[in-house]
């Protein structure tokens, strides 16, 4: 007796290949994020003004966001093409060494980005209201 095993949907294949392509750029995007972080730290140590600090913090945030998107795409691609249609396959994919490595990397980048958003982006000072 043969069992019917549904194949992978065309949409899942397309998404898998797209994630593989985006994931390939992860190394270059992490390099850009490191460079943006270095510039931010130099601006902080150099006593730059609020405008320069804010611009450097926002550039670092954009670089981290791009690296995070590439890491998430590589993580999804590492789970395999069947994981796009099946949540059980996604769970099994996270349990593999490669899936775990990408999950840790995604969590690390998310934490770094949130830390930068909370403390690394300089805020413009609030205008003071003259006392009457």
C-alpha positions in Angstrom: 0.0 0.0 0.0 1.5 3.3 -1.1 1.0 6.4 1.0 0.4 9.8 -0.6 3.2 12.2 0.3 2.6 15.7 -0.9 5.5 17.4 -2.5 6.8 20.8 -1.8 4.8 23.7 -3.0 6.3 25.9 -5.8 6.0 29.0 -3.5 8.1 27.2 -0.8 10.8 26.4 -3.4 10.9 30.0 -4.6 11.1 31.4 -1.0 13.8 28.9 -0.2 16.0 29.9 -3.2 15.4 33.6 -2.4 16.5 33.1 1.2 19.6 31.2 0.1 20.6 34.1 -2.1 19.9 36.7 0.7 21.8 34.5 3.2 24.9 34.5 1.0 25.4 38.2 1.7 25.5 37.7 5.5 29.3 37.9 5.8 29.5 41.2 3.9 26.6 42.7 5.8 28.2 41.8 9.1 31.4 43.5 8.0 29.5 46.6 7.2 27.8 46.5 10.6 31.3 46.1 12.3 32.5 49.2 10.4 29.4 51.2 11.3 29.9 50.2 15.0 33.6 51.2 14.8 32.6 54.6 13.5 29.9 55.0 16.2 32.4 54.2 18.9 35.0 56.6 17.5 32.4 59.4 17.4 31.4 58.6 21.0 35.0 58.7 22.2 35.9 61.7 20.1 33.2 63.9 21.7 31.2 64.4 18.6 28.0 66.5 18.7 24.5 65.2 19.0 23.9 65.4 15.3 27.0 63.3 14.4 26.3 60.8 17.2 22.7 60.4 16.0 23.7 59.9 12.4 26.3 57.3 13.4 23.8 55.5 15.6 21.2 55.3 12.9 23.8 54.1 10.4 24.7 51.3 12.8 21.0 50.5 13.3 20.5 50.2 9.5 23.6 48.0 9.1 22.4 45.7 12.0 19.0 45.5 10.5 20.4 44.4 7.1 22.6 41.8 8.7 19.7 40.5 10.8 17.5 40.1 7.7 20.3 38.1 6.0 20.8 36.0 9.1 17.0 35.3 9.4 17.0 34.3 5.7 20.0 32.0 6.1 18.3 30.4 9.2 15.1 29.7 7.2 17.1 28.3 4.3 19.1 26.1 6.7 15.8 24.5 7.9 15.2 23.1 4.5 12.6 23.6 1.8 9.9 21.6 3.5 10.0 23.9 6.6 8.3 26.6 4.6 5.1 24.6 4.6 5.3 22.6 7.8 5.8 23.9 11.3 7.1 20.5 12.5 9.8 20.7 9.9 10.7 24.2 11.3 11.0 22.8 14.8 13.2 19.9 13.6 15.3 22.3 11.6 16.0 24.4 14.7 17.2 21.3 16.4 20.0 20.7 13.9 23.5 22.0 14.6 23.3 24.4 11.7 19.8 25.6 12.6 20.9 26.2 16.2 23.9 28.1 15.0 21.8 30.4 12.9 19.2 30.8 15.7 21.9 31.9 18.2 23.3 34.4 15.6 19.8 35.8 14.9 19.2 36.2 18.7 22.6 37.9 19.2 22.0 40.4 16.4 18.5 41.2 17.7 19.9 41.8 21.1 22.7 44.0 19.7 20.2 46.0 17.6 17.8 46.6 20.5 20.7 47.6 22.8 21.8 50.1 20.1 18.2 51.4 19.8 17.9 52.0 23.5 21.4 53.5 24.3 23.4 54.0 21.1 21.2 56.4 19.1 21.6 59.9 20.5 18.4 61.8 21.1 18.0 65.5 20.4 17.6 67.5 23.6 14.1 68.6 24.4 13.5 72.3 24.0 13.3 74.0 27.3 10.3 76.1 28.2 11.1 79.5 29.6 9.7 79.9 33.2 7.2 82.7 33.6 
